[in-house]
């Protein structure tokens, strides 16, 4: 698969792969088996007026950890590391991070939801 969305997604995944101890993935179904995980969702595409192709991609990236007594502290560290990796190793930028839960089958996992923007 090629095209600007595929290229930006691959770059984002490569940036997140630099975070030690976490798996970067675009497969939300495999999250429970590989925690902590950095899950890249499909982007919202934005067109500027008059453009035929999308000009911006807005991603949700979930930072997901095991549900245990240290989950919150691990999330605080991991969300900062993920944000740094995105800013340092891709053209994308983190806009904000919101606390969330990530559904994985019947399990609700502690998470942060990063809003990430990238030019196409």
N, CA, C and O atoms as a GROMACS GRO file, in nm:
protein
  480
    1UNK      N    1   0.085  -0.117   0.000
    1UNK     CA    2   0.000   0.000   0.000
    1UNK      C    3   0.089   0.124   0.000
    1UNK      O    4   0.181   0.136   0.081
    2UNK      N    5   0.061   0.214  -0.092
    2UNK     CA    6   0.138   0.338  -0.098
    2UNK      C    7   0.041   0.455  -0.094
    2UNK      O    8  -0.080   0.437  -0.086
    3UNK      N    9   0.095   0.572  -0.101
    3UNK     CA   10   0.015   0.693  -0.093
    3UNK      C   11   0.052   0.770   0.031
    3UNK      O   12   0.116   0.715   0.121
    4UNK      N   13   0.011   0.897   0.038
    4UNK     CA   14   0.055   0.981   0.150
    4UNK      C   15   0.007   0.932   0.286
    4UNK      O   16   0.081   0.944   0.384
    5UNK      N   17  -0.115   0.879   0.295
    5UNK     CA   18  -0.164   0.832   0.425
    5UNK      C   19  -0.083   0.713   0.472
    5UNK      O   20  -0.045   0.706   0.589
    6UNK      N   21  -0.056   0.619   0.383
    6UNK     CA   22   0.024   0.501   0.420
    6UNK      C   23   0.165   0.540   0.462
    6UNK      O   24   0.220   0.483   0.556
    7UNK      N   25   0.223   0.636   0.392
    7UNK     CA   26   0.360   0.680   0.424
    7UNK      C   27   0.364   0.748   0.561
    7UNK      O   28   0.453   0.719   0.641
    8UNK      N   29   0.269   0.838   0.588
    8UNK     CA   30   0.266   0.908   0.717
    8UNK      C   31   0.239   0.810   0.830
    8UNK      O   32   0.298   0.821   0.938
    9UNK      N   33   0.150   0.713   0.807
    9UNK     CA   34   0.121   0.613   0.909
    9UNK      C   35   0.245   0.529   0.939
    9UNK      O   36   0.274   0.501   1.055
   10UNK      N   37   0.317   0.489   0.836
   10UNK     CA   38   0.440   0.411   0.855
   10UNK      C   39   0.545   0.492   0.931
   10UNK      O   40   0.615   0.437   1.016
   11UNK      N   41   0.556   0.620   0.900
   11UNK     CA   42   0.651   0.707   0.972
   11UNK      C   43   0.613   0.721   1.119
   11UNK      O   44   0.700   0.718   1.206
   12UNK      N   45   0.484   0.735   1.145
   12UNK     CA   46   0.435   0.747   1.283
   12UNK      C   47   0.464   0.617   1.359
   12UNK      O   48   0.508   0.620   1.474
   13UNK      N   49   0.439   0.505   1.295
   13UNK     CA   50   0.465   0.375   1.359
   13UNK      C   51   0.614   0.358   1.386
   13UNK      O   52   0.652   0.310   1.492
   14UNK      N   53   0.699   0.398   1.291
   14UNK     CA   54   0.844   0.388   1.311
   14UNK      C   55   0.889   0.478   1.426
   14UNK      O   56   0.975   0.438   1.505
   15UNK      N   57   0.832   0.597   1.437
   15UNK     CA   58   0.866   0.686   1.549
   15UNK      C   59   0.827   0.623   1.682
   15UNK      O   60   0.905   0.626   1.777
   16UNK      N   61   0.708   0.567   1.689
   16UNK     CA   62   0.661   0.505   1.813
   16UNK      C   63   0.738   0.378   1.847
   16UNK      O   64   0.748   0.340   1.964
   17UNK      N   65   0.792   0.312   1.746
   17UNK     CA   66   0.872   0.191   1.770
   17UNK      C   67   1.000   0.221   1.846
   17UNK      O   68   1.064   0.128   1.896
   18UNK      N   69   1.040   0.347   1.855
   18UNK     CA   70   1.160   0.384   1.929
   18UNK      C   71   1.136   0.390   2.079
   18UNK      O   72   1.231   0.403   2.156
   19UNK      N   73   1.010   0.380   2.122
   19UNK     CA   74   0.978   0.384   2.265
   19UNK      C   75   1.013   0.247   2.325
   19UNK      O   76   0.954   0.145   2.288
   20UNK      N   77   1.108   0.246   2.418
   20UNK     CA   78   1.153   0.121   2.480
   20UNK      C   79   1.042   0.054   2.560
   20UNK      O   80   0.969   0.119   2.635
   21UNK      N   81   1.031  -0.076   2.540
   21UNK     CA   82   0.939  -0.155   2.621
   21UNK      C   83   0.795  -0.154   2.576
   21UNK      O   84   0.710  -0.214   2.642
   22UNK      N   85   0.763  -0.087   2.465
   22UNK     CA   86   0.625  -0.081   2.416
   22UNK      C   87   0.622  -0.126   2.271
   22UNK      O   88   0.718  -0.109   2.196
   23UNK      N   89   0.510  -0.185   2.231
   23UNK     CA   90   0.491  -0.232   2.094
   23UNK      C   91   0.407  -0.129   2.019
   23UNK      O   92   0.298  -0.093   2.065
   24UNK      N   93   0.456  -0.082   1.906
   24UNK     CA   94   0.380   0.009   1.820
   24UNK      C   95   0.304  -0.074   1.718
   24UNK      O   96   0.363  -0.161   1.652
   25UNK      N   97   0.173  -0.049   1.705
   25UNK     CA   98   0.092  -0.132   1.616
   25UNK      C   99  -0.024  -0.053   1.556
   25UNK      O  100  -0.068   0.048   1.611
   26UNK      N  101  -0.072  -0.101   1.444
   26UNK     CA  102  -0.196  -0.049   1.385
   26UNK      C  103  -0.306  -0.154   1.398
   26UNK      O  104  -0.414  -0.137   1.342
   27UNK      N  105  -0.280  -0.262   1.474
   27UNK     CA  106  -0.376  -0.370   1.493
   27UNK      C  107  -0.436  -0.364   1.633
   27UNK      O  108  -0.375  -0.414   1.728
   28UNK      N  109  -0.553  -0.303   1.648
   28UNK     CA  110  -0.611  -0.292   1.782
   28UNK      C  111  -0.651  -0.427   1.841
   28UNK      O  112  -0.660  -0.439   1.963
   29UNK      N  113  -0.674  -0.527   1.758
   29UNK     CA  114  -0.714  -0.658   1.807
   29UNK      C  115  -0.604  -0.734   1.878
   29UNK      O  116  -0.633  -0.823   1.957
   30UNK      N  117  -0.480  -0.701   1.852
   30UNK     CA  118  -0.368  -0.772   1.913
   30UNK      C  119  -0.315  -0.705   2.038
   30UNK      O  120  -0.212  -0.748   2.091
   31UNK      N  121  -0.380  -0.603   2.085
   31UNK     CA  122  -0.328  -0.522   2.194
   31UNK      C  123  -0.312  -0.598   2.324
   31UNK      O  124  -0.209  -0.584   2.391
   32UNK      N  125  -0.410  -0.678   2.362
   32UNK     CA  126  -0.406  -0.748   2.490
   32UNK      C  127  -0.286  -0.841   2.501
   32UNK      O  128  -0.234  -0.862   2.610
   33UNK      N  129  -0.241  -0.896   2.389
   33UNK     CA  130  -0.129  -0.989   2.390
   33UNK      C  131   0.006  -0.919   2.398
   33UNK      O  132   0.106  -0.984   2.428
   34UNK      N  133   0.012  -0.789   2.373
   34UNK     CA  134   0.141  -0.718   2.367
   34UNK      C  135   0.132  -0.585   2.441
   34UNK      O  136   0.123  -0.480   2.379
   35UNK      N  137   0.134  -0.590   2.573
   35UNK     CA  138   0.127  -0.467   2.652
   35UNK      C  139   0.262  -0.439   2.715
   35UNK      O  140   0.333  -0.533   2.750
   36UNK      N  141   0.300  -0.314   2.731
   36UNK     CA  142   0.228  -0.194   2.688
   36UNK      C  143   0.229  -0.180   2.536
   36UNK      O  144   0.320  -0.228   2.468
   37UNK      N  145   0.126  -0.113   2.487
   37UNK     CA  146   0.111  -0.097   2.342
   37UNK      C  147   0.082   0.047   2.306
   37UNK      O  148   0.024   0.122   2.384
   38UNK      N  149   0.125   0.085   2.187
   38UNK     CA  150   0.097   0.216   2.128
   38UNK      C  151   0.018   0.187   2.001
   38UNK      O  152   0.075   0.147   1.900
   39UNK      N  153  -0.112   0.207   2.008
   39UNK     CA  154  -0.203   0.165   1.901
   39UNK      C  155  -0.241   0.285   1.815
   39UNK      O  156  -0.299   0.382   1.865
   40UNK      N  157  -0.208   0.278   1.687
   40UNK     CA  158  -0.236   0.386   1.592
   40UNK      C  159  -0.368   0.355   1.523
   40UNK      O  160  -0.380   0.254   1.453
   41UNK      N  161  -0.467   0.441   1.542
   41UNK     CA  162  -0.596   0.423   1.476
   41UNK      C  163  -0.595   0.482   1.336
   41UNK      O  164  -0.502   0.555   1.299
   42UNK      N  165  -0.698   0.451   1.256
   42UNK     CA  166  -0.706   0.511   1.123
   42UNK      C  167  -0.725   0.662   1.136
   42UNK      O  168  -0.796   0.708   1.225
   43UNK      N  169  -0.662   0.740   1.049
   43UNK     CA  170  -0.669   0.885   1.065
   43UNK      C  171  -0.798   0.946   1.012
   43UNK      O  172  -0.863   0.893   0.923
   44UNK      N  173  -0.831   1.058   1.071
   44UNK     CA  174  -0.934   1.146   1.014
   44UNK      C  175  -0.861   1.229   0.910
   44UNK      O  176  -0.756   1.287   0.940
   45UNK      N  177  -0.913   1.235   0.789
   45UNK     CA  178  -0.847   1.309   0.681
   45UNK      C  179  -0.914   1.444   0.662
   45UNK      O  180  -1.036   1.455   0.669
   46UNK      N  181  -0.832   1.545   0.637
   46UNK     CA  182  -0.880   1.683   0.623
   46UNK      C  183  -0.834   1.737   0.488
   46UNK      O  184  -0.718   1.720   0.449
   47UNK      N  185  -0.925   1.801   0.417
   47UNK     CA  186  -0.894   1.866   0.290
   47UNK      C  187  -0.900   2.017   0.309
   47UNK      O  188  -0.993   2.069   0.370
   48UNK      N  189  -0.800   2.087   0.256
   48UNK     CA  190  -0.808   2.233   0.250
   48UNK      C  191  -0.899   2.268   0.133
   48UNK      O  192  -0.910   2.192   0.037
   49UNK      N  193  -0.964   2.383   0.140
   49UNK     CA  194  -1.053   2.427   0.034
   49UNK      C  195  -0.982   2.427  -0.100
   49UNK      O  196  -0.873   2.482  -0.113
   50UNK      N  197  -1.045   2.365  -0.198
   50UNK     CA  198  -0.990   2.363  -0.334
   50UNK      C  199  -0.892   2.251  -0.361
   50UNK      O  200  -0.847   2.237  -0.475
   51UNK      N  201  -0.857   2.172  -0.261
   51UNK     CA  202  -0.762   2.063  -0.282
   51UNK      C  203  -0.836   1.934  -0.317
   51UNK      O  204  -0.941   1.903  -0.260
   52UNK      N  205  -0.782   1.860  -0.411
   52UNK     CA  206  -0.841   1.734  -0.453
   52UNK      C  207  -0.800   1.621  -0.358
   52UNK      O  208  -0.880   1.530  -0.333
   53UNK      N  209  -0.679   1.626  -0.307
   53UNK     CA  210  -0.626   1.525  -0.216
   53UNK      C  211  -0.632   1.577  -0.072
   53UNK      O  212  -0.628   1.698  -0.051
   54UNK      N  213  -0.640   1.488   0.027
   54UNK     CA  214  -0.635   1.534   0.167
   54UNK      C  215  -0.500   1.600   0.196
   54UNK      O  216  -0.398   1.561   0.139
   55UNK      N  217  -0.502   1.699   0.283
   55UNK     CA  218  -0.382   1.775   0.314
   55UNK      C  219  -0.331   1.750   0.456
   55UNK      O  220  -0.219   1.789   0.489
   56UNK      N  221  -0.413   1.686   0.538
   56UNK     CA  222  -0.374   1.662   0.677
   56UNK      C  223  -0.439   1.534   0.727
   56UNK      O  224  -0.551   1.500   0.688
   57UNK      N  225  -0.368   1.464   0.813
   57UNK     CA  226  -0.421   1.345   0.878
   57UNK      C  227  -0.421   1.369   1.029
   57UNK      O  228  -0.322   1.416   1.085
   58UNK      N  229  -0.532   1.337   1.093
   58UNK     CA  230  -0.544   1.350   1.239
   58UNK      C  231  -0.568   1.211   1.298
   58UNK      O  232  -0.669   1.148   1.271
   59UNK      N  233  -0.472   1.167   1.377
   59UNK     CA  234  -0.474   1.032   1.433
   59UNK      C  235  -0.513   1.033   1.580
   59UNK      O  236  -0.489   1.130   1.651
   60UNK      N  237  -0.572   0.923   1.623
   60UNK     CA  238  -0.580   0.891   1.765
   60UNK      C  239  -0.480   0.780   1.786
   60UNK      O  240  -0.483   0.677   1.718
   61UNK      N  241  -0.391   0.800   1.881
   61UNK     CA  242  -0.292   0.699   1.920
   61UNK      C  243  -0.318   0.667   2.066
   61UNK      O  244  -0.311   0.755   2.152
   62UNK      N  245  -0.348   0.540   2.093
   62UNK     CA  246  -0.374   0.499   2.230
   62UNK      C  247  -0.248   0.444   2.293
   62UNK      O  248  -0.181   0.358   2.236
   63UNK      N  249  -0.216   0.495   2.411
   63UNK     CA  250  -0.108   0.444   2.494
   63UNK      C  251  -0.178   0.353   2.596
   63UNK      O  252  -0.254   0.400   2.679
   64UNK      N  253  -0.151   0.222   2.588
   64UNK     CA  254  -0.228   0.123   2.664
   64UNK      C  255  -0.134   0.040   2.752
   64UNK      O  256  -0.028  -0.004   2.707
   65UNK      N  257  -0.175   0.020   2.879
   65UNK     CA  258  -0.096  -0.061   2.973
   65UNK      C  259  -0.186  -0.164   3.042
   65UNK      O  260  -0.309  -0.157   3.033
   66UNK      N  261  -0.122  -0.259   3.112
   66UNK     CA  262  -0.195  -0.356   3.195
   66UNK      C  263  -0.269  -0.284   3.306
   66UNK      O  264  -0.224  -0.181   3.356
   67UNK      N  265  -0.384  -0.339   3.344
   67UNK     CA  266  -0.461  -0.285   3.457
   67UNK      C  267  -0.408  -0.347   3.586
   67UNK      O  268  -0.441  -0.461   3.619
   68UNK      N  269  -0.327  -0.271   3.658
   68UNK     CA  270  -0.277  -0.316   3.789
   68UNK      C  271  -0.252  -0.192   3.874
   68UNK      O  272  -0.287  -0.080   3.834
   69UNK      N  273  -0.192  -0.211   3.991
   69UNK     CA  274  -0.175  -0.100   4.085
   69UNK      C  275  -0.078   0.007   4.036
   69UNK      O  276  -0.077   0.118   4.090
   70UNK      N  277   0.004  -0.021   3.936
   70UNK     CA  278   0.100   0.077   3.884
   70UNK      C  279   0.059   0.133   3.748
   70UNK      O  280   0.138   0.203   3.684
   71UNK      N  281  -0.061   0.106   3.705
   71UNK     CA  282  -0.104   0.144   3.570
   71UNK      C  283  -0.094   0.295   3.547
   71UNK      O  284  -0.042   0.339   3.444
   72UNK      N  285  -0.143   0.374   3.640
   72UNK     CA  286  -0.144   0.519   3.622
   72UNK      C  287  -0.003   0.575   3.610
   72UNK      O  288   0.025   0.657   3.522
   73UNK      N  289   0.087   0.531   3.699
   73UNK     CA  290   0.226   0.580   3.694
   73UNK      C  291   0.294   0.539   3.563
   73UNK      O  292   0.368   0.618   3.504
   74UNK      N  293   0.269   0.416   3.517
   74UNK     CA  294   0.327   0.373   3.390
   74UNK      C  295   0.272   0.456   3.275
   74UNK      O  296   0.345   0.491   3.182
   75UNK      N  297   0.143   0.487   3.279
   75UNK     CA  298   0.084   0.569   3.173
   75UNK      C  299   0.147   0.707   3.170
   75UNK      O  300   0.178   0.758   3.062
   76UNK      N  301   0.167   0.768   3.286
   76UNK     CA  302   0.228   0.901   3.288
   76UNK      C  303   0.364   0.901   3.220
   76UNK      O  304   0.395   0.991   3.142
   77UNK      N  305   0.446   0.801   3.249
   77UNK     CA  306   0.578   0.793   3.186
   77UNK      C  307   0.568   0.763   3.037
   77UNK      O  308   0.636   0.826   2.956
   78UNK      N  309   0.485   0.666   3.003
   78UNK     CA  310   0.476   0.620   2.864
   78UNK      C  311   0.416   0.726   2.772
   78UNK      O  312   0.458   0.737   2.657
   79UNK      N  313   0.318   0.802   2.819
   79UNK     CA  314   0.257   0.903   2.734
   79UNK      C  315   0.359   1.013   2.700
   79UNK      O  316   0.358   1.066   2.589
   80UNK      N  317   0.444   1.047   2.795
   80UNK     CA  318   0.548   1.147   2.769
   80UNK      C  319   0.651   1.092   2.670
   80UNK      O  320   0.692   1.163   2.579
   81UNK      N  321   0.692   0.966   2.688
   81UNK     CA  322   0.787   0.905   2.595
   81UNK      C  323   0.730   0.894   2.455
   81UNK      O  324   0.800   0.920   2.357
   82UNK      N  325   0.603   0.856   2.443
   82UNK     CA  326   0.538   0.846   2.312
   82UNK      C  327   0.530   0.983   2.245
   82UNK      O  328   0.558   0.996   2.126
   83UNK      N  329   0.492   1.085   2.320
   83UNK     CA  330   0.484   1.220   2.265
   83UNK      C  331   0.620   1.268   2.219
   83UNK      O  332   0.632   1.330   2.113
   84UNK      N  333   0.723   1.241   2.298
   84UNK     CA  334   0.858   1.281   2.259
   84UNK      C  335   0.901   1.210   2.130
   84UNK      O  336   0.958   1.272   2.041
   85UNK      N  337   0.872   1.081   2.120
   85UNK     CA  338   0.911   1.004   2.000
   85UNK      C  339   0.841   1.058   1.876
   85UNK      O  340   0.903   1.070   1.771
   86UNK      N  341   0.714   1.091   1.889
   86UNK     CA  342   0.640   1.146   1.774
   86UNK      C  343   0.700   1.279   1.731
   86UNK      O  344   0.724   1.302   1.613
   87UNK      N  345   0.725   1.366   1.828
   87UNK     CA  346   0.781   1.498   1.797
   87UNK      C  347   0.923   1.489   1.741
   87UNK      O  348   0.960   1.567   1.653
   88UNK      N  349   1.003   1.396   1.792
   88UNK     CA  350   1.144   1.388   1.753
   88UNK      C  351   1.168   1.311   1.623
   88UNK      O  352   1.261   1.343   1.550
   89UNK      N  353   1.086   1.211   1.594
   89UNK     CA  354   1.117   1.120   1.483
   89UNK      C  355   1.014   1.118   1.372
   89UNK      O  356   1.017   1.028   1.287
   90UNK      N  357   0.922   1.214   1.369
   90UNK     CA  358   0.824   1.220   1.260
   90UNK      C  359   0.789   1.366   1.233
   90UNK      O  360   0.830   1.455   1.307
   91UNK      N  361   0.712   1.388   1.127
   91UNK     CA  362   0.664   1.523   1.097
   91UNK      C  363   0.533   1.553   1.169
   91UNK      O  364   0.478   1.662   1.155
   92UNK      N  365   0.484   1.457   1.246
   92UNK     CA  366   0.360   1.474   1.320
   92UNK      C  367   0.383   1.549   1.451
   92UNK      O  368   0.496   1.557   1.499
   93UNK      N  369   0.276   1.604   1.506
   93UNK     CA  370   0.283   1.671   1.636
   93UNK      C  371   0.168   1.622   1.724
   93UNK      O  372   0.059   1.593   1.676
   94UNK      N  373   0.195   1.614   1.852
   94UNK     CA  374   0.092   1.577   1.950
   94UNK      C  375   0.017   1.704   1.989
   94UNK      O  376   0.079   1.804   2.028
   95UNK      N  377  -0.114   1.700   1.978
   95UNK     CA  378  -0.197   1.816   2.013
   95UNK      C  379  -0.240   1.811   2.159
   95UNK      O  380  -0.233   1.911   2.230
   96UNK      N  381  -0.283   1.692   2.205
   96UNK     CA  382  -0.321   1.676   2.344
   96UNK      C  383  -0.328   1.528   2.378
   96UNK      O  384  -0.328   1.443   2.289
   97UNK      N  385  -0.335   1.499   2.508
   97UNK     CA  386  -0.350   1.362   2.558
   97UNK      C  387  -0.462   1.360   2.659
   97UNK      O  388  -0.463   1.437   2.755
   98UNK      N  389  -0.557   1.270   2.637
   98UNK     CA  390  -0.672   1.258   2.727
   98UNK      C  391  -0.672   1.120   2.792
   98UNK      O  392  -0.645   1.020   2.724
   99UNK      N  393  -0.703   1.111   2.923
   99UNK     CA  394  -0.718   0.980   2.984
   99UNK      C  395  -0.833   0.905   2.918
   99UNK      O  396  -0.933   0.965   2.878
  100UNK      N  397  -0.818   0.772   2.907
  100UNK     CA  398  -0.920   0.694   2.838
  100UNK      C  399  -0.914   0.550   2.888
  100UNK      O  400  -0.830   0.515   2.970
  101UNK      N  401  -1.005   0.469   2.837
  101UNK     CA  402  -0.996   0.325   2.851
  101UNK      C  403  -0.996   0.268   2.711
  101UNK      O  404  -1.062   0.320   2.621
  102UNK      N  405  -0.920   0.161   2.693
  102UNK     CA  406  -0.909   0.098   2.563
  102UNK      C  407  -0.976  -0.039   2.571
  102UNK      O  408  -0.933  -0.124   2.648
  103UNK      N  409  -1.082  -0.060   2.490
  103UNK     CA  410  -1.149  -0.191   2.494
  103UNK      C  411  -1.069  -0.294   2.415
  103UNK      O  412  -1.035  -0.273   2.299
  104UNK      N  413  -1.040  -0.406   2.479
  104UNK     CA  414  -0.972  -0.517   2.413
  104UNK      C  415  -1.050  -0.644   2.446
  104UNK      O  416  -1.030  -0.705   2.552
  105UNK      N  417  -1.139  -0.682   2.356
  105UNK     CA  418  -1.230  -0.793   2.385
  105UNK      C  419  -1.327  -0.751   2.494
  105UNK      O  420  -1.397  -0.651   2.479
  106UNK      N  421  -1.331  -0.826   2.600
  106UNK     CA  422  -1.421  -0.793   2.712
  106UNK      C  423  -1.348  -0.715   2.822
  106UNK      O  424  -1.407  -0.686   2.925
  107UNK      N  425  -1.221  -0.682   2.800
  107UNK     CA  426  -1.138  -0.614   2.899
  107UNK      C  427  -1.129  -0.465   2.867
  107UNK      O  428  -1.115  -0.427   2.751
  108UNK      N  429  -1.138  -0.382   2.969
  108UNK     CA  430  -1.117  -0.238   2.956
  108UNK      C  431  -0.980  -0.206   3.014
  108UNK      O  432  -0.957  -0.224   3.134
  109UNK      N  433  -0.888  -0.159   2.931
  109UNK     CA  434  -0.752  -0.133   2.975
  109UNK      C  435  -0.727   0.016   2.996
  109UNK      O  436  -0.781   0.098   2.922
  110UNK      N  437  -0.646   0.052   3.099
  110UNK     CA  438  -0.612   0.192   3.120
  110UNK      C  439  -0.533   0.246   3.002
  110UNK      O  440  -0.447   0.176   2.947
  111UNK      N  441  -0.562   0.369   2.964
  111UNK     CA  442  -0.498   0.424   2.844
  111UNK      C  443  -0.497   0.576   2.848
  111UNK      O  444  -0.565   0.640   2.927
  112UNK      N  445  -0.418   0.630   2.758
  112UNK     CA  446  -0.425   0.770   2.719
  112UNK      C  447  -0.456   0.772   2.571
  112UNK      O  448  -0.412   0.683   2.497
  113UNK      N  449  -0.530   0.870   2.528
  113UNK     CA  450  -0.563   0.888   2.387
  113UNK      C  451  -0.491   1.014   2.340
  113UNK      O  452  -0.528   1.125   2.375
  114UNK      N  453  -0.388   0.994   2.258
  114UNK     CA  454  -0.314   1.107   2.203
  114UNK      C  455  -0.380   1.154   2.075
  114UNK      O  456  -0.415   1.073   1.989
  115UNK      N  457  -0.398   1.284   2.062
  115UNK     CA  458  -0.444   1.341   1.934
  115UNK      C  459  -0.319   1.391   1.863
  115UNK      O  460  -0.243   1.473   1.914
  116UNK      N  461  -0.300   1.339   1.742
  116UNK     CA  462  -0.179   1.365   1.665
  116UNK      C  463  -0.217   1.419   1.528
  116UNK      O  464  -0.307   1.365   1.463
  117UNK      N  465  -0.151   1.524   1.484
  117UNK     CA  466  -0.173   1.580   1.351
  117UNK      C  467  -0.046   1.568   1.268
  117UNK      O  468   0.066   1.584   1.317
  118UNK      N  469  -0.067   1.537   1.137
  118UNK     CA  470   0.046   1.524   1.046
  118UNK      C  471   0.008   1.580   0.910
  118UNK      O  472  -0.103   1.556   0.862
  119UNK      N  473   0.098   1.655   0.848
  119UNK     CA  474   0.070   1.702   0.712
  119UNK      C  475   0.084   1.586   0.613
  119UNK      O  476   0.161   1.493   0.635
  120UNK      N  477   0.007   1.593   0.504
  120UNK     CA  478   0.018   1.492   0.398
  120UNK      C  479   0.084   1.552   0.276
  120UNK      O  480   0.103   1.484   0.175
   0.00000   0.00000   0.00000
